[in-house]
Amino acid sequence: SVAGEKENSTEGKIIIIAARQLGNAGLLHYLNQRAIVPDLANRFCQEVDFTLYKKQHTAIGFTNGKGGYELRNPYFKGSSSPKTFRFVDNGSQELQVFEGFFDFLSWLSHFKNDQLTSNFLVLNSLSFFQRAKQTMETHSSIRLWLDRGTAGQACTMHAIKSHPAYEDKSSLYKDFDDLNEWHVHQLKQKQRLYSSNKPSHSKTIKHK
């Protein structure tokens, strides 16, 4: 079948070539736009070279539990096979659950003190929620930081009804699409506040 032929071709498949520490200026700028500091990103992500349709690209790569990558740069959003969720085990009974890794990094940026007192699970796609339930429900407290869209909210409501350990934390960013969008907004507000409170020493120079 034609469909079968397409699946066997590697042309439309993401092939990972190399992974290293983040250093690409474009990717660092992209992290800055998403309000994530490079040191934090480097703890959980890498700079990844990959090919797709015979072209080479570079992106921020976030590995999952099976060695596949979630790949992001300003112009590309995709993932390499195999695709699944990622569980970060710090030996806690408390679990923070995110839809994507930028939400996870935003949480770490915002709640600086709590970084290592929780376990973390990044779904990488809502479609993995069911598959991740067994891992999630070994915890006594499961805090859901899913997107505010219809799918994310429906998934949250369904989970809360199914098990008493689930808790919806998305009201923190209720006016935004997701935790990262809220986090970016918070940082911009702080910067605005800082620049408006900064004493101005500049003198006005009159041009003739």
Secondary structure, DSSP 8 states (H G I E B T S, - for coil): -HHHHHHH-STTS-EEEEEE-S--HHHHHHHHHTT--HHHHHHHEEEEEEEETTEEEEEEEEE-TTS-EEEEETTEEEE-SS---EEE--S-SEEEEESSHHHHHHHHHHSGGGTTTSEEEE-SSGGGHHHHHHHHTTSSEEEEE--SSHHHHHHHHHHHHH-TTEEE-GGGGTTSSSHHHHHHHHHHHHHHHHHHHS----------
